[in-house]
């Protein structure tokens, strides 16, 4: 059984995915959003690996290994949910 733990301290932090080419943990969608700026919605730990749920302006959510994100903690925090009426 896998361990699944949620963490929210990074919620809203600006994140730019930088996955390494050829990583079998990622699909074409991960590489399509690589280099685009998004915001962390949450971080989950599954089987000892930290995955960040990253939301983009087009409302697409893509998971990345936390280690493959360039984080900008100094930027304005927010997710597309914060702009919902």
N, C-alpha and C positions, 0 to 999 in steps of 0.2 A: 504494500500500500504506500502511496506517495504522501509526502508531507506537503501541505499547502498552507502558507502563511501570508497574510496581507500586511503591507506596510504603507503608510500614507505620508511620511514626512517629506517626500519629494513631490507630492501632489502639486501640479501647476508649474513645476520647474521646466524651463525651456530646454528642449532636448533635440539634438541632431544625430540621427543614427549613422554610424560609420562601420557597418559590418564588413568583415574581411571577405574578399572574393572567394567563392567556392565553398563557403561554410555550409555543410549539409544540414545544419539546424535551421536554415532559412529557406524560404520559398521565393518565387519570382516577385511576390508582393513585397516582401521585405526589401529586396533590392530596388524595386520600383520607388519606394519611399526613402531609400538611403539618400542622405544629403539634404533632405527637406527638413524644415524646422517644424517641430511639433511640441507638445507639452505632455509631461508625465501625468497620467491619471492615477496610477497606483503601481506599486512594486509588489510582486508576489514571489515567494520562495517555494520552488517545487523541486523536491529531491536535492536540496542543497544548492540549487542554481537560482540566482536572482534574475527575474524577468520583469521588464518594465512594460506596462501597457501605455503606449504612446498614441495620443490623438492628434490628428492633423486638421487643418482648416476646412478640408472637404468632408469632415466628420468621420473619416476612416480611422479605425483603431488597428494598430499593428503592434505585435509583441516583439521586443528585442531583448537580448541579454543586456543586463545593466552595464556590463563592461564594454559594450559596443556603442554606448551613447556618449556624446560630448554634451555635458550638462552646463548650463549657464544659470547658476543660482542667483546671479545679480539682476537678471532680467525680471520684468513684471511677471508675477505668477498668475496663471489662469489656464483654464481649459475651455473648450467650446461650450461646455455646459454652463459656464459662468455668464455667457452671453445670451442664453436662452431666456425668452420673455417669461 
